Amino acid sequence: NMTDSVANTGDVQPHIFASLLIFWILVFICVVKGTESLKWAVYVTVPLPYIVLVILFFRGVTLEGADQGLEFYFKPDLAKLFSSPTPWVEAAAQIFFSLSVGT
């Protein structure tokens, strides 16, 4: 639901409002209870990224054409890779920028 400009914020989205309300209530409970609730918060937040990662992995593997994508990823065409210097130049540029050498 996009609005016509940045100045027009649009209507309140009920699903976003409900999720924000739930999380703000959870934050309030954690603040009121202090460090007692920290144990519970850690039990939820530590394994959650791994659970989401596994769910997204199986979702991605079950999509249409996933077998072709996995084959392309795990069995690269080495003739194309070594015939042109472009992939190597782009890889080197990525390394320098990720190390903040080129910025």
N, C-alpha and C positions, 0 to 999 in steps of 0.2 A: 504494500500500500504506500506508494510514493506520492508525495505532495508536489505541487508545481514549483515551489521555491523553498529555500532554506529557512526563510522567515516564517513560513506557514508550517507549524509543527504537526498539524492534523489531529485526529481523534486519538483517544487512549485505546490501545490494543488490549483487550481483556486477558489474553493468554500471557502477554508480557507483564502486565500489571500483577496477575496472580503469581507468576514465578518470582517477580521482585518482592512481593509481599511475603511470600514464604521464606525467601532467603534473608530478608531483613528481620523477620521474626526469629529465625535461627541465630542470626548474629546478635540480636538483642538477648536471647537466652544465654548465649555463650558469654557475653559481657557481664550479665547479671550473676551468673554462677561462677565466673572467674575461671581459675585453672582446673576446677573440677570437670568442666565441660570440654577442656582441651583434649583430654584422652578420647572422648567420643568423636570429636572433630578430626583427630588424627586417624582414627580407625576408618573414617569415611573417606577422607581426602587422600590418603596414601595409596590405597589400592584402586581408587576410582580411575586414574589415568590408564592403568594397565587393563582394567575391565573395558573401558571405552576403546582402547587400542585393539583388543582382541575382537570386540564387536565390529569395529570398522574393518579389520582385516578380513573377517569372514564375509562381511557385506561386500567388500571389494572383490573377493575371490568368486563370489556367486553371481556377479554381474555378467551380462551378456558380453562376450568378447574378451573376458578376463584371461582365458587360456592363451589367446593370441598376444595379449600384452605381457603376460608372464614369460612366454617363449621369446618375445622380442627383448625382454629385460635380461633373461638368463642366458640366451644364446645370441650374442651380438654378431653382426656381420663384420668380421675382422677385416675383410677386404676394403670395405668403406672406411673403417676406422683408421687404417694405415695408409690409405691412398691420398688422403687430404690432410694438410696440417691444421685445418680449421678447428676440429674438435680439441686438439692439443693446445692451441692458442687460447681458445675459450676456457678450457680447464685451468690453464695457468693464470688467466685473468681472474677467474673465480677464486683461485687460491690466494692471489694477492689481495683481492678486495675483502675476502673473508678474514684475512689477517690484518686488515686495515693498513696495508702497505701502499695501496694504490689510491687511497682517498685523500 
